[in-house]
Amino acid sequence: MSEGGTKKPNYLTNGRETTKRRYMGITMLPLTPTILMELKDKLREFPEEITTGVYIHKVVVSSPAYNGGLHAGDIIIDINGTKIRSASDVYDLVEKHETLHVTVIRGTHREHYLVDTETI
């Protein structure tokens, strides 16, 4: 499982080196064939065209993802027009953009959300 955030350049604080990174507030899993099969078994009308993305396992309460409306169980398929194939894709986009236009599959529906990332 992975946290939705990436590292930023190091800064010195009181003589200690710290790392700043942008934060979204999710734990995610790659959308494996096994997870896809389970979703299709559970949701008979699950969109057949969905073959890649990341499954949101957990959303941290009061995090940017939580405040933006994302839920555990959502499948992120697109961020800012980029098709999501892995957690690395999410990390890269979180690092590059303060505001994320996130497209998810929730149940059998495609939903769109805005997530304003934080720097921690």
C-alpha positions in Angstrom: 0.0 0.0 0.0 1.1 3.5 -0.7 0.5 7.0 0.7 -0.6 9.5 -1.9 2.3 12.0 -1.7 5.8 12.5 -3.1 9.1 13.9 -1.7 10.2 17.5 -2.4 13.6 19.0 -2.1 15.3 19.0 1.4 15.2 22.1 3.6 17.1 22.9 6.7 15.1 23.5 9.9 17.0 24.3 13.2 20.1 22.7 11.7 18.2 19.5 10.7 17.4 18.5 7.1 13.8 17.9 6.4 11.9 16.8 3.3 8.8 18.7 2.1 6.3 16.8 0.0 2.9 17.3 -1.5 0.1 15.3 0.2 -3.2 13.9 -0.9 -4.2 11.6 1.9 -5.0 8.2 0.5 -3.7 4.7 0.7 -4.0 3.0 -2.6 -3.5 -0.4 -4.3 -2.7 -1.1 -7.9 -5.8 -2.3 -9.9 -4.7 -5.9 -10.4 -6.5 -8.5 -12.4 -7.6 -10.1 -9.1 -9.1 -6.9 -7.8 -10.8 -6.2 -11.1 -12.3 -9.7 -11.1 -13.7 -9.2 -7.6 -15.1 -5.8 -8.5 -16.8 -7.2 -11.6 -18.2 -10.1 -9.6 -19.5 -7.7 -6.9 -20.9 -5.1 -9.3 -22.5 -6.8 -12.3 -22.6 -3.4 -14.2 -19.0 -2.5 -13.5 -17.7 -0.7 -16.7 -15.9 -3.3 -18.9 -13.6 -0.7 -20.4 -11.9 -0.1 -17.0 -8.7 -2.1 -17.0 -6.2 0.2 -15.3 -6.2 2.6 -12.3 -5.6 2.6 -8.6 -8.0 1.4 -6.0 -8.4 3.7 -3.0 -8.1 1.5 0.1 -8.3 4.3 2.7 -8.9 8.0 2.8 -7.4 9.9 5.7 -10.1 12.0 7.6 -9.7 15.7 7.0 -7.1 15.1 4.3 -7.2 16.9 0.9 -8.7 13.7 -0.7 -11.4 13.5 2.1 -12.2 17.2 1.7 -12.4 16.8 -2.1 -15.0 14.0 -1.8 -12.9 10.9 -2.6 -14.0 7.7 -0.8 -12.4 4.3 0.0 -13.4 2.0 -2.8 -13.2 4.6 -5.5 -10.9 3.7 -8.5 -8.8 6.6 -9.7 -8.7 6.3 -13.5 -7.6 9.8 -14.5 -5.9 12.9 -13.0 -5.6 16.2 -14.9 -6.2 14.4 -18.2 -3.5 11.7 -17.6 -4.7 8.1 -17.6 -3.7 6.4 -14.3 -1.9 3.0 -14.6 -0.1 2.8 -11.3 0.5 4.5 -7.9 3.6 6.1 -9.4 1.4 8.0 -11.8 -0.5 9.4 -8.9 2.7 10.3 -7.0 4.1 12.2 -10.1 0.9 14.2 -10.6 0.5 15.0 -6.9 4.1 16.4 -7.0 3.4 18.5 -10.1 0.0 20.0 -9.4 -1.6 21.8 -6.4 -5.1 21.2 -7.7 -6.0 17.8 -9.1 -9.0 17.1 -11.4 -9.6 13.5 -10.4 -11.9 11.1 -12.3 -12.9 8.0 -10.4 -15.2 5.0 -10.8 -17.5 4.8 -7.8 -19.7 1.7 -8.0 -20.8 1.7 -11.7 -20.6 5.5 -12.2 -17.8 7.8 -13.4 -17.4 10.8 -11.0 -15.2 13.9 -11.1 -13.7 15.7 -8.1 -11.3 18.5 -7.4 -8.6 17.8 -4.8 -6.3 20.7 -3.5 -3.1 19.0 -2.3 -1.2 20.2 0.8 2.5 20.5 1.4 3.7 18.7 4.5 
